[in-house]
Amino acid sequence: MDLEIISRLPEKNTQPIPLLFVHGAFCGAWVWDEHVLPYFAEKGFAAHAVSLRGHGKSEGHALLPLTGVADYVEDLTETVQAMDKPPILIGHSMGGVVVQRYLQDHTVPGAVLLGAGPPYGMIASAAVTFVQNPVLSTQVSLMPVLQLFGDNPVFMDMSRRTLFSDRVPEDEARRFLHRTQMESMRAIFDLSLPHLPRNKGTPLLILGAEKDYFVTPYMVHATAKAYKTEAEIFPHMGHAMMVEAGWEMVAERIIKWINGGMPANLSVPPA
């Protein structure tokens, strides 16, 4: 599979471990290149982002409807194997689920989960959010259909409210949304299913956003509990943490964790 990799390399490589970023649903590697890849390159990291099959400029668009999360895990495995050194993985949302499933059978120097889907799946959380906001929840469930109609008011308003906090300017939010693409319904279904929270020893940093509609702070804490570690929640931020107002705080926290030696969590043994 020919996968797009966007890389930003430091002028002087001061950090020994490379970083590999994994995007969420409806996006591609480009989402990390808005701010994050250049930022980490300036800090001395070799920063790379992969577009999973059917996303960005990677192969597989024609077969995207048949693509599942297991296929994305295969893409991540292929990408890591092709790198000179094992990377620290940073996965957002669906990408965080891909990272979790990769870690069931592999170890890397470290992994960061940003607003990642929980091990118990998204069905329970969907029920809770429906009770809290049934209208918005119904719109979210229709996102793949609404996106077929492009720049329509319902899709744009719904996406704006679920991805970003009010601190993100309207023009920036719309510019981001215009770059999004269709997602595999099979992969979305896969995200609703639980997976085994098994980690063979990779240190984990689990971060979430206070205003995240998709992956609420409660879900982030539940994910951390499943891996026997603690989560950290960034105040005032929405789901799209890598482009949200205050994204620098998230990046700085990751660097602090890496430079602090990435203390290992207590891994969950296989069932």
N, C-alpha and C positions, 0 to 999 in steps of 0.2 A: 504494500500500500504506500503510495507516494503522499507523504504528509507534509504540510506546510510548517516550517519552523521559522519563527521570527526571533532573531538574536540581537542583543545589544551587549557589546563587549567593552570592558573597561580599558582605558588607555594604559593603565598599569594594573595588572591582575594581583590585587592584594589579598583576595580571599581564596582559599584553596578549594572550596566546595562550590560547584556550579548550582544554579537554581533552575528549576523547570516548572513553569506555570501551566495549569490545566483549566481551561475556561468552562463556563456553565452552559446551560441550554440556550439556544437561539443566538449564540455568539460564535466567536472564533478567536484565534490568537491575537487578533488586533485589539481586543478589549484590554489586554495587558500593556499594549504599546502606547496607549493614551498617556499614561503617566509612569506606570510601575517599572517597566523594563529600563527606560532611561535612568530612572532614579537609582535602581540597584546597580546599574553599570557605573554610575558616578561614585557609588560607594565601594567600588572595587570587585563587584561580583560579575561573573559571566552569567547573564540572564537570558533565558530562552523560554519561548512559549510555543506550544504545539496547537495546531488546529486539528481536532479529531476528524475522522473520516466524515465526509459530507458537509464539512464546515470550512469557512474561509476559502483558501485556495487549495485545500487538500482534495484528493480523489474521493469518489464515493457519493457525489450528490445525487446521481440517478438512483442509487440504491438506498438513499437515506430513509425512506419509509420502512424498510426492512431491517434497519440497524438498531441494535439493542445496546444496553450498557456493557454487556460482555464484549462486544466489538470494540467499544471505546477503551476498555481495559486492555485489550489486545494492542490497540494503538499506543497506549501509554507504555506497555511492556516493550514494544518494538523501539520506541523512542529512547527509553532509558538504556536499553542494550546497545544502542548505536552511539551513546555518549562516551567520551574518553574517561570520565569519572562518574561514579554514582552521584546523582544530584539530591538536593533537598527539594521535595515536591511541595507545591502550593496549589491547592485545588479550591475553586469557588463553586458553591451551589452543586449542580450536577457533577462538575469536575471534582468536587470534594467527595462525592460518592464513588466516582471512578478511582480516586486515590485510595479510599478506604478498602475497596474491593481488591485493588492491586496489592495492598499491604497484607491481605490475608495469606499470601503465598510468597511475598518478597520483603526484603528489608532495604532501607536506604538510610543515609545519615540523619535524616529528619523529615518531617512532613507537617504542613500547616493546613488546617481546614478553615476556610472562610465561609461563613453562612452555609455550611455544607448540609445536605440532606442527612437525616438521622438514620442509624442502623435499623430502626424499627419501621422504616418506610414512611410515606407521606399521607397514608389514608387517615390515620388518627388525627394528624394535624389539620388535614383538610376539613374534617368534621368540626373541629373546634373553631376554625376560622370562619366556617360557614355560619355557625351560630352567632358569632360576633359581628359578621358583616355579610349577610346573605347575597346582597346585590353584587358587591364587588367579587365575592367568591364565585358567583355564577359567571361573571365576566371573565375571570381568570380561567375557569374551566373551559371557556370557549376561545381562549387565546389563539390556538392553532388555526381555528376557523376564521376568527376576526382578522388575523394577519394576512389571510389570502386577499383581503380587500385593501391592503396597503394602508395609506395614510388616512384612515377614517377616524372621526372624533372619538368613538367609543374605545377603539383599540389604543389610540394615543393617550387618552385620559387615563384609562385603566393601567396601562404600562407605566405611565408617569407616577401614578399613585402607589404602585406596588414595588417599583424598583428604586425610587429615590425619595429622599426626605424633601421637605419644603425648602431646604437651604440650597438646593441645586437650581440654578437659573433655568428658566423654561427653554431657552434656546439651546443650552447644553444638553438638556434631557432629550429634546427632540432630535438633535443631531445624532446622539447615541442611538436612539430608537430607529432612526432611518437606516442604520447599519446592521440591524439585527436581521435574522433570516429564519426560515422555517426550521422546526425541530422534528425529529422522529417521534411519532406517536407511540411506537413500540418502546423507545427509550423512556418516554414520559411514564408509560405504564410500568416499566421496570422500576422506576424510582418510587412507585407506590408500594413496592414489595419489600419486606424486611430482608436484611442480610446479616450474616454472622459478624459480630464486632470483634474479629480476631486480629491481633497485632503481634507479630513475631519479635517485637523488640524495638521498633522504630520510635524514637522520641516524637511526641505529638504536641503541637500548639493548636488549641481550638479557640477560634475567635468568632464572635457574632456581632450583630448590630441591633441596637435598641428598637429602631423603627422598621425592622425587617418584617414584611408581611408574609413572605414565603416561608422563611425559616426563622421562627420567632425565638427570642431569647430562651424561652422554656425548652424548645427543641434543641438548641445549642447546648444548654446545660445537660439535657438528657443524653446527648451524644457523648459529652465529656464523662458523664457518669458511667456510660457503657464501657468506656475505655479506662475507667478508674483514674481519671485525672480531673483537672478543673478547667472551666471555660472562662473567658474574659469577654465582656460585652462593651462595645463602644457606644457611648451615648449619642443620641440625636442622628445616628446614621441609618440609611436605608440599605436595601439588599445589595445593591451594586457597589460594594465596598471599595473596589479598585478605582472607581471614578467618582465616588461620592465626595461631597464637601468634607474635608478632613481625612482624605485617603492617606495623607502623609503620616498621620498618627499610626495607622495600621502598618505601613511600611517600616516605620521606626520601631514599632513593637517587635516585628519579625526580626529585624537586625539585632535588637537588644537580646532577643532570645537566642539567636545564633551565636552571638559573641559571648553570651553567658554560658555556653557549653551545651545548650539544648538538653536540659535535664530530662531523663527518660521517665515516661509514665510507667505505671504498673500494667503490663500487657495482659490481655484477656486470653486465657488458654483456649485451645480448640475444644469444641463441644464433643 
